[in-house]
Amino acid sequence: METMGVQAKDQIEQWRAETADKPLQSAQQVQDRLLDLYAALRAYPVIGEVEKWLGLTRERSLFEDKEIVALLDEIETELAVEALGITEPEAETTSS
């Protein structure tokens, strides 16, 4: 699984660099990038977010750079949280 995380990180960095030069990206461009990420992130819980965005590419024709950066930030944050083994507060059970 570690190599998939590294592969996804490389893809995210490449997409960020591309996004810096293109304020708008077509749904096809976004879909292609998402499919690459999907393959790299299949084993991670963040895959649900990628799937949601894949659905959006069928409904829209353009995506703004701000949206893409926000998605990439979210994916990286979720991967970092998972790597640290941090659980969501709702999942923790505490007794007094």
ABEGO torsion letter per residue (X at the ends): XAAAAAAAAAAAAAAAAAAAABABBBAAAAAAAAAAAAAAAAABAAAAAAAAAAAAAAABABBBAAAAAAAAAAAAAAAAAAAAGBBBAAABBBBX
